[in-house]
């Protein structure tokens, strides 16, 4: 059986753009998949306020998975929401290990600005966490897109230290980066490091004709990445052999 990972992003619960029925459909699909790991790369709320966190907590509890990596986005950090995030969803920097998969998630948001930033002070944590199990399949997760994606007009909000961060991740031979923010689902392959952006899973804030979607990843001897859209379509984005003896 492959290890099954769901990657969701930008659900914006409690915003005027949130579509509850669509979210419930997504949760039903996810629970049918029975994922081993769920990663949510931020923007759970719209303004980071208490009532939104309460609602987001209720909605996210509908997802049945023991291994969740939930990160804040720029919207969640507004209005001192970063404090509420910790109360409702735990640390803003965290590591999860499941079998031979290591997921390191780091908060890339800053209070009341939309720009992304990881910062040099977080690099030792990232390096140490991945070096604990160097032969694992290594996943780094954050909210902001580390490389520009199409259909966004004028580029903005890429982490201010994206170049240095990518250098750190490249040296660690990270297998995959999971991110969101721009509501554009996309996949880049950078030095064999997959950079996978999730679209918005459950809001009307889409771009052009792109529909809402989330990512489904299977890992065994092969890495398979699917995009599952709200129109019911499932696209395979990648299917490639993993050259690691231990998996
Ligand atoms: Fe965002």
Boltz pocket constraint, residues with backbone or C-beta under 6 A from the ligand:
constraints:
  - pocket:
      binder: B
      contacts: [[A, 43], [A, 73], [A, 74], [A, 75], [A, 143], [A, 180], [A, 181], [A, 182]]
      max_distance: 6.0
